[in-house]
Amino acid sequence: MNDNGVSMVDVHGLPVAGAGPGQAVRLVGRVDVRTVGTLRCLLHAAIDNGSGPLRVDVAGLELGDHAGLGVLLGGARRARAAGRSMVLVDVPTALGRMFVADRLGRLLRFEETADLVHVGHA
């Protein structure tokens, strides 16, 4: 983790079934109003410097407030504008609940993992 509280680790390209080449990144650290700018810069760099689908592992990301949700939503819009898709993976239960509470599940794509409790509609 850097001095700003959030960092990106494990940036790599990967093949995505049926979609050709893609990219995966893992974000870690605490995001709040003080560190949201760092998250925005890291996410924009991943979007701008890659190609194909972008999978963003957020298991190690702790959102201290709703500022980080806005950045993730903006990242999804930026990815679409660049002709890419962005999918959040390994979404912690608390973050998944924020998606549902703010109705962002319709705007942000995320994949559930085996140990993620489903918090959406049945």
Backbone as ProteinMPNN parsed JSONL, in Angstrom:
{"seq_chain_A": "MNDNGVSMVDVHGLPVAGAGPGQAVRLVGRVDVRTVGTLRCLLHAAIDNGSGPLRVDVAGLELGDHAGLGVLLGGARRARAAGRSMVLVDVPTALGRMFVADRLGRLLRFEETADLVHVGHA", "coords_chain_A": {"N_chain_A": [[0.845, -1.162, 0.0], [0.512, 2.263, -0.74], [1.557, 5.586, 0.399], [-0.757, 7.017, 0.186], [-2.866, 5.413, 0.879], [-4.246, 3.658, -0.833], [-3.682, 1.223, -3.355], [-2.551, -0.33, -6.429], [-2.144, -3.632, -7.329], [-0.742, -6.561, -8.887], [-1.18, -6.232, -11.772], [-2.102, -7.413, -14.841], [-2.272, -8.935, -18.083], [-4.83, -10.997, -19.448], [-6.429, -13.794, -20.971], [-9.832, -13.629, -21.843], [-12.589, -15.625, -21.811], [-14.174, -16.011, -24.874], [-13.951, -13.314, -25.409], [-11.525, -12.453, -26.261], [-8.301, -10.89, -25.763], [-7.657, -9.546, -22.505], [-7.618, -7.751, -19.375], [-6.506, -7.66, -16.008], [-6.733, -6.316, -12.754], [-5.808, -5.728, -9.357], [-7.085, -4.045, -6.663], [-6.156, -2.553, -3.618], [-6.52, -1.48, -0.206], [-7.622, 1.316, 1.833], [-10.303, 3.363, 0.981], [-11.369, 6.616, 1.037], [-12.639, 9.951, 1.421], [-10.203, 11.299, 1.41], [-8.442, 9.665, -0.028], [-9.596, 9.067, -2.419], [-8.922, 10.279, -4.846], [-6.511, 9.072, -5.556], [-7.378, 6.445, -6.037], [-9.015, 6.955, -8.271], [-7.098, 7.852, -10.176], [-5.501, 5.508, -10.434], [-7.373, 3.646, -11.414], [-8.224, 4.875, -13.798], [-5.793, 4.872, -15.201], [-5.422, 2.111, -15.577], [-7.59, 1.562, -17.244], [-7.099, 3.251, -19.458], [-4.627, 2.351, -20.402], [-4.837, -0.239, -21.273], [-6.444, -3.038, -22.958], [-9.415, -4.627, -24.178], [-11.683, -6.584, -22.095], [-11.881, -5.469, -18.702], [-11.083, -6.697, -15.634], [-11.634, -6.074, -12.323], [-10.372, -6.695, -9.303], [-11.677, -6.351, -6.213], [-11.504, -7.279, -3.662], [-9.659, -6.617, -1.664], [-10.184, -4.007, -1.151], [-11.268, -1.404, 0.838], [-14.009, 0.473, 1.438], [-14.42, 3.477, 2.886], [-16.327, 5.418, 2.81], [-18.954, 6.73, 0.667], [-17.591, 7.863, -1.451], [-15.774, 6.322, -2.91], [-17.474, 4.614, -4.328], [-18.516, 6.286, -6.283], [-16.24, 6.695, -7.835], [-15.755, 4.096, -8.818], [-18.075, 3.772, -10.329], [-17.707, 5.863, -12.179], [-15.417, 4.854, -13.406], [-16.457, 2.604, -14.704], [-18.083, 3.871, -16.585], [-16.119, 5.269, -18.016], [-14.643, 3.131, -19.048], [-16.589, 1.967, -20.762], [-16.864, 4.089, -22.587], [-14.413, 3.942, -23.774], [-14.675, 1.72, -25.259], [-14.49, -0.626, -23.859], [-15.194, -3.151, -21.374], [-15.971, -3.266, -17.888], [-15.635, -5.202, -15.062], [-16.327, -5.908, -11.748], [-14.74, -8.016, -9.464], [-14.692, -10.54, -6.902], [-16.152, -9.189, -4.887], [-16.544, -7.77, -1.773], [-18.912, -8.621, 0.82], [-19.986, -6.405, 2.258], [-19.537, -4.286, 0.475], [-21.044, -5.166, -1.687], [-23.557, -4.919, -0.553], [-23.705, -2.139, -0.393], [-23.884, -1.564, -3.107], [-26.433, -2.573, -3.675], [-28.036, -1.058, -1.925], [-27.656, 1.507, -2.931], [-28.579, 1.147, -5.42], [-26.785, 0.593, -7.469], [-26.076, -1.735, -8.635], [-27.235, -2.102, -11.053], [-25.789, -0.513, -12.731], [-23.085, -0.965, -12.343], [-21.172, -3.726, -13.155], [-20.742, -6.854, -11.631], [-19.128, -9.837, -10.536], [-20.147, -12.627, -8.76], [-18.664, -14.543, -6.164], [-17.981, -17.827, -4.863], [-18.022, -17.6, -2.059], [-19.38, -15.272, -1.598], [-22.061, -13.635, -0.2], [-25.253, -13.458, -1.536], [-26.832, -10.441, -2.126], [-28.769, -9.266, -3.562], [-31.937, -8.998, -5.315], [-34.174, -11.766, -5.14]], "CA_chain_A": [[0.0, 0.0, 0.0], [1.322, 3.467, -0.777], [1.266, 6.557, 1.444], [-2.087, 7.576, -0.007], [-3.857, 4.517, 1.428], [-4.795, 2.715, -1.794], [-2.701, 0.909, -4.389], [-2.911, -1.353, -7.397], [-1.175, -4.713, -7.404], [-1.075, -7.646, -9.806], [-1.716, -5.812, -13.062], [-1.666, -8.346, -15.865], [-3.185, -9.269, -19.161], [-5.337, -12.348, -19.376], [-7.471, -14.074, -21.951], [-11.174, -13.721, -21.292], [-13.308, -16.559, -22.679], [-15.096, -15.427, -25.835], [-13.787, -11.873, -25.566], [-10.169, -12.118, -26.667], [-7.412, -10.471, -24.671], [-8.243, -8.698, -21.475], [-6.706, -7.23, -18.369], [-6.987, -7.786, -14.636], [-6.008, -5.55, -11.744], [-6.299, -5.895, -7.997], [-6.981, -2.812, -5.879], [-6.119, -2.807, -2.181], [-6.379, -0.323, 0.662], [-8.816, 2.024, 2.31], [-10.698, 4.498, 0.147], [-12.282, 7.577, 1.635], [-12.574, 11.237, 0.728], [-8.8, 11.7, 1.273], [-7.69, 8.809, -0.939], [-10.394, 8.765, -3.608], [-8.191, 10.745, -6.026], [-5.539, 8.035, -5.9], [-8.14, 5.365, -6.655], [-9.425, 7.427, -9.597], [-5.916, 7.831, -11.052], [-5.118, 4.12, -10.68], [-8.382, 3.015, -12.25], [-8.148, 5.49, -15.128], [-4.576, 4.38, -15.854], [-5.674, 0.738, -16.019], [-8.524, 1.621, -18.372], [-6.478, 3.932, -20.598], [-3.415, 1.679, -20.862], [-5.088, -1.642, -21.562], [-7.432, -3.31, -23.997], [-10.308, -5.735, -23.876], [-12.4, -6.518, -20.818], [-11.093, -5.177, -17.5], [-11.591, -7.304, -14.396], [-11.07, -5.346, -11.192], [-10.52, -7.423, -8.051], [-11.851, -5.363, -5.145], [-11.564, -7.976, -2.374], [-8.804, -5.933, -0.7], [-10.532, -2.586, -1.132], [-12.195, -1.04, 1.911], [-14.603, 1.784, 1.18], [-14.755, 4.143, 4.126], [-17.524, 6.206, 2.558], [-19.488, 6.523, -0.678], [-16.761, 8.499, -2.482], [-15.206, 5.266, -3.75], [-18.499, 4.109, -5.242], [-18.563, 7.204, -7.415], [-15.069, 6.44, -8.679], [-15.994, 2.838, -9.523], [-19.101, 4.054, -11.335], [-17.038, 6.648, -13.219], [-14.528, 3.942, -14.127], [-17.281, 1.792, -15.604], [-18.47, 4.754, -17.705], [-14.917, 5.535, -18.81], [-14.338, 1.897, -19.78], [-17.554, 1.873, -21.867], [-16.527, 5.125, -23.569], [-13.195, 3.49, -24.454], [-14.976, 0.471, -25.954], [-14.128, -1.737, -22.984], [-16.128, -3.441, -20.293], [-15.321, -3.362, -16.584], [-16.361, -6.078, -14.157], [-15.738, -6.025, -10.419], [-14.722, -9.406, -9.002], [-14.418, -10.742, -5.471], [-16.772, -8.053, -4.197], [-16.882, -8.093, -0.381], [-20.337, -8.543, 1.138], [-20.372, -5.036, 2.633], [-19.56, -3.486, -0.747], [-22.22, -5.624, -2.424], [-24.735, -4.297, 0.083], [-23.73, -0.734, -0.817], [-24.389, -1.555, -4.483], [-27.873, -2.78, -3.632], [-28.661, 0.083, -1.258], [-27.585, 2.671, -3.818], [-29.083, 0.688, -6.73], [-25.699, 0.66, -8.446], [-25.92, -3.039, -9.258], [-27.701, -1.998, -12.438], [-24.817, 0.266, -13.489], [-21.774, -1.598, -12.171], [-21.226, -5.176, -13.282], [-19.839, -7.57, -10.744], [-19.257, -11.278, -10.493], [-20.191, -13.19, -7.422], [-17.794, -15.689, -5.93], [-18.651, -18.864, -4.08], [-18.233, -17.216, -0.672], [-20.073, -13.993, -1.501], [-23.478, -13.754, 0.108], [-26.032, -12.697, -2.517], [-27.602, -9.422, -1.437], [-29.715, -8.682, -4.512], [-33.285, -9.53, -5.304], [-34.253, -13.188, -5.447]], "C_chain_A": [[0.897, 1.234, 0.0], [0.902, 4.432, 0.323], [-0.13, 7.14, 1.339], [-3.193, 6.622, 0.418], [-4.448, 3.508, 0.461], [-3.746, 2.458, -2.872], [-3.243, -0.171, -5.309], [-1.786, -2.373, -7.425], [-1.645, -5.723, -8.436], [-1.773, -7.177, -11.074], [-1.197, -6.798, -14.097], [-2.738, -8.536, -16.93], [-3.646, -10.697, -18.988], [-6.337, -12.577, -20.485], [-8.818, -14.19, -21.246], [-11.996, -14.544, -22.273], [-14.307, -15.817, -23.566], [-14.89, -13.954, -26.101], [-12.392, -11.481, -26.021], [-9.337, -11.679, -25.483], [-8.137, -9.56, -23.686], [-7.183, -8.288, -20.481], [-7.333, -7.429, -17.001], [-6.108, -6.947, -13.723], [-6.619, -5.87, -10.381], [-6.039, -4.593, -7.246], [-7.024, -3.166, -4.403], [-6.003, -1.489, -1.431], [-7.714, 0.293, 1.028], [-9.07, 3.244, 1.428], [-11.692, 5.347, 0.925], [-12.074, 8.901, 0.915], [-11.126, 11.714, 0.537], [-8.048, 10.919, 0.205], [-8.414, 8.513, -2.252], [-9.693, 9.211, -4.896], [-7.162, 9.725, -6.493], [-6.238, 6.867, -6.583], [-8.545, 5.744, -8.075], [-8.247, 7.358, -10.584], [-5.507, 6.405, -11.411], [-6.093, 3.434, -11.635], [-8.356, 3.571, -13.67], [-6.915, 5.005, -15.89], [-4.771, 2.962, -16.371], [-6.579, 0.725, -17.244], [-7.821, 2.162, -19.611], [-5.298, 3.17, -21.197], [-3.599, 0.202, -21.171], [-6.063, -1.798, -22.705], [-8.263, -4.508, -23.585], [-10.993, -5.556, -22.54], [-11.446, -6.263, -19.651], [-11.789, -5.792, -16.304], [-10.869, -6.636, -13.234], [-11.398, -6.107, -9.907], [-10.556, -6.401, -6.919], [-11.922, -6.011, -3.76], [-10.764, -7.251, -1.295], [-9.075, -4.446, -0.589], [-11.559, -2.334, -0.04], [-12.713, 0.363, 1.638], [-15.059, 2.385, 2.499], [-15.998, 5.014, 4.019], [-17.955, 5.997, 1.11], [-18.65, 7.166, -1.787], [-16.172, 7.46, -3.435], [-16.202, 4.675, -4.725], [-18.604, 4.982, -6.481], [-17.41, 6.981, -8.374], [-15.253, 5.142, -9.459], [-17.034, 3.017, -10.619], [-18.509, 4.856, -12.495], [-16.086, 5.801, -14.042], [-15.29, 3.077, -15.115], [-17.714, 2.621, -16.814], [-17.277, 5.026, -18.609], [-14.54, 4.315, -19.648], [-15.287, 1.746, -20.97], [-17.231, 2.878, -22.962], [-15.292, 4.743, -24.377], [-13.423, 2.18, -25.211], [-14.621, -0.768, -25.163], [-15.275, -2.032, -22.032], [-15.32, -3.539, -19.001], [-16.216, -4.189, -15.674], [-15.616, -6.12, -12.839], [-15.827, -7.481, -9.991], [-14.307, -9.455, -7.541], [-14.918, -9.562, -4.646], [-17.11, -8.463, -2.767], [-18.369, -7.87, -0.113], [-20.775, -7.116, 1.461], [-20.457, -4.133, 1.408], [-20.754, -3.877, -1.617], [-23.491, -5.032, -1.86], [-24.849, -2.824, -0.29], [-24.279, -0.627, -2.24], [-25.908, -1.655, -4.488], [-28.567, -1.564, -3.027], [-28.7, 1.308, -2.156], [-28.092, 2.368, -5.231], [-28.038, 0.796, -7.836], [-25.45, -0.673, -9.133], [-26.386, -3.037, -10.704], [-26.677, -1.307, -13.325], [-23.413, -0.325, -13.442], [-21.946, -3.105, -12.287], [-20.278, -5.796, -12.271], [-20.169, -9.043, -10.767], [-19.261, -11.726, -9.053], [-19.218, -14.357, -7.346], [-18.531, -16.654, -5.023], [-18.925, -18.42, -2.647], [-18.876, -15.847, -0.527], [-21.542, -14.256, -1.226], [-24.247, -12.883, -0.877], [-26.918, -11.715, -1.755], [-28.613, -8.747, -2.35], [-31.089, -9.29, -4.358], [-33.275, -11.0, -5.702], [-34.87, -13.428, -6.801]], "O_chain_A": [[1.931, 1.248, 0.668], [-0.009, 4.133, 1.096], [-0.637, 7.701, 2.31], [-4.366, 6.983, 0.327], [-5.106, 2.568, 0.906], [-3.009, 3.366, -3.256], [-4.242, -0.829, -5.018], [-0.613, -2.014, -7.532], [-2.817, -5.735, -8.813], [-2.845, -7.677, -11.412], [0.012, -6.998, -14.217], [-3.929, -8.328, -16.699], [-2.92, -11.522, -18.433], [-7.026, -11.645, -20.899], [-8.916, -14.785, -20.173], [-12.088, -14.191, -23.449], [-15.171, -15.09, -23.076], [-15.586, -13.384, -26.941], [-12.102, -10.292, -26.154], [-9.621, -12.042, -24.341], [-9.114, -8.896, -24.032], [-5.988, -8.46, -20.723], [-8.554, -7.373, -16.857], [-4.892, -6.88, -13.9], [-7.791, -6.233, -10.275], [-4.91, -4.105, -7.201], [-7.837, -3.989, -3.982], [-5.461, -0.51, -1.944], [-8.777, -0.15, 0.592], [-8.171, 4.044, 1.167], [-12.715, 4.859, 1.404], [-11.39, 8.946, -0.108], [-10.848, 12.458, -0.403], [-7.118, 11.445, -0.405], [-7.894, 7.786, -3.099], [-9.861, 8.572, -5.935], [-6.967, 9.54, -7.694], [-5.752, 6.354, -7.592], [-8.426, 4.927, -8.988], [-8.399, 6.859, -11.7], [-5.198, 6.124, -12.569], [-5.68, 2.727, -12.554], [-8.455, 2.815, -14.635], [-6.988, 4.756, -17.093], [-4.337, 2.639, -17.477], [-6.351, -0.044, -18.179], [-7.939, 1.588, -20.694], [-5.0, 3.33, -22.381], [-2.619, -0.529, -21.316], [-6.46, -0.822, -23.342], [-7.852, -5.303, -22.74], [-10.895, -4.496, -21.921], [-10.333, -6.787, -19.626], [-12.932, -5.459, -15.993], [-9.639, -6.636, -13.172], [-12.551, -6.157, -9.479], [-9.587, -5.676, -6.694], [-12.349, -5.375, -2.797], [-11.153, -7.268, -0.127], [-8.286, -3.707, 0.0], [-12.604, -2.983, -0.003], [-11.944, 1.324, 1.611], [-15.968, 1.869, 3.148], [-16.644, 5.311, 5.024], [-17.376, 5.171, 0.405], [-18.985, 7.016, -2.963], [-16.085, 7.701, -4.639], [-15.83, 4.276, -5.828], [-18.763, 4.48, -7.594], [-17.582, 7.069, -9.589], [-14.936, 5.093, -10.648], [-16.888, 2.474, -11.715], [-18.78, 4.56, -13.659], [-15.959, 6.007, -15.25], [-14.828, 2.843, -16.232], [-17.711, 2.125, -17.94], [-17.409, 5.014, -19.833], [-14.164, 4.445, -20.813], [-14.842, 1.431, -22.074], [-17.316, 2.55, -24.145], [-15.137, 5.164, -25.524], [-12.479, 1.596, -25.744], [-14.467, -1.848, -25.733], [-16.213, -1.244, -21.909], [-14.131, -3.856, -19.025], [-17.407, -3.911, -15.536], [-14.406, -6.343, -12.813], [-16.875, -8.11, -10.138], [-13.663, -8.544, -7.021], [-14.194, -9.013, -3.816], [-17.878, -9.403, -2.562], [-19.002, -7.028, -0.749], [-21.82, -6.667, 0.99], [-21.36, -3.301, 1.316], [-21.399, -3.015, -2.214], [-24.403, -4.681, -2.608], [-25.952, -2.313, -0.483], [-25.045, 0.287, -2.547], [-26.587, -0.922, -5.206], [-29.572, -1.093, -3.559], [-29.673, 2.062, -2.141], [-28.041, 3.219, -6.118], [-28.367, 1.058, -8.993], [-24.697, -0.74, -10.105], [-25.97, -3.886, -11.493], [-26.691, -1.491, -14.542], [-22.646, -0.196, -14.396], [-22.775, -3.693, -11.593], [-19.157, -5.324, -12.078], [-21.311, -9.449, -10.984], [-18.471, -11.256, -8.234], [-18.982, -15.061, -8.328], [-19.586, -16.327, -4.479], [-19.939, -18.807, -2.066], [-18.911, -15.309, 0.58], [-22.188, -15.018, -1.945], [-23.933, -11.704, -1.041], [-27.659, -12.105, -0.853], [-29.245, -7.765, -1.96], [-31.368, -10.004, -3.396], [-32.452, -11.423, -6.513], [-35.013, -14.577, -7.22]]}, "name": "protein", "num_of_chains": 1, "seq": "MNDNGVSMVDVHGLPVAGAGPGQAVRLVGRVDVRTVGTLRCLLHAAIDNGSGPLRVDVAGLELGDHAGLGVLLGGARRARAAGRSMVLVDVPTALGRMFVADRLGRLLRFEETADLVHVGHA"}
